[in-house]
Amino acid sequence: MITGIWQMGFDNNKPYWNYIKLPIVAFYRIIVFHFIYANRKLTENINKTEKYCSS
């Protein structure tokens, strides 16, 4: 992931790189949004469990 971000920031004039930028950006967005969604659900489950166990 780091090398992809590095190459997006510093284009090295390889012709195929112009075609692969969009899929890489889409892939990063999917990963980030999936992490946010999963983290939110995990936080809700942890809070419910803590309430249940503390009662």
C-alpha positions in Angstrom: 0.0 0.0 0.0 2.8 2.4 0.8 4.5 1.9 -2.5 1.2 2.5 -4.3 0.7 5.8 -2.5 4.3 6.7 -3.1 3.9 6.1 -6.8 0.7 8.0 -7.0 2.4 11.0 -5.4 5.5 10.8 -7.6 4.6 9.8 -11.1 7.5 8.1 -12.8 6.2 8.4 -16.4 5.5 4.7 -16.9 2.6 4.4 -19.5 0.7 1.7 -17.6 0.6 3.7 -14.4 -2.0 6.1 -15.8 -4.4 3.2 -16.3 -3.9 1.6 -12.9 -4.3 4.7 -10.8 -8.1 4.5 -10.7 -8.3 0.9 -9.6 -5.8 1.4 -6.9 -7.6 4.5 -5.5 -10.9 2.5 -5.6 -9.2 -0.4 -3.8 -7.9 1.9 -1.0 -11.4 3.5 -0.6 -12.9 0.0 -0.3 -10.4 -1.0 2.4 -10.8 2.3 4.4 -14.6 2.2 4.3 -14.7 -1.5 5.2 -12.4 -0.8 8.2 -14.6 2.1 9.3 -17.8 0.0 9.0 -16.3 -3.0 10.8 -14.8 -0.8 13.5 -18.2 0.8 14.1 -19.9 -2.6 14.4 -17.2 -3.9 16.7 -17.5 -0.9 19.0 -21.3 -1.4 19.2 -20.9 -5.1 20.1 -18.2 -4.3 22.7 -20.4 -1.7 24.3 -23.4 -4.1 24.4 -21.3 -6.8 25.9 -19.9 -4.6 28.5 -23.4 -3.4 29.5 -24.6 -7.0 29.6 -21.7 -8.2 31.7 -21.7 -5.3 34.1 -25.4 -5.8 35.0 
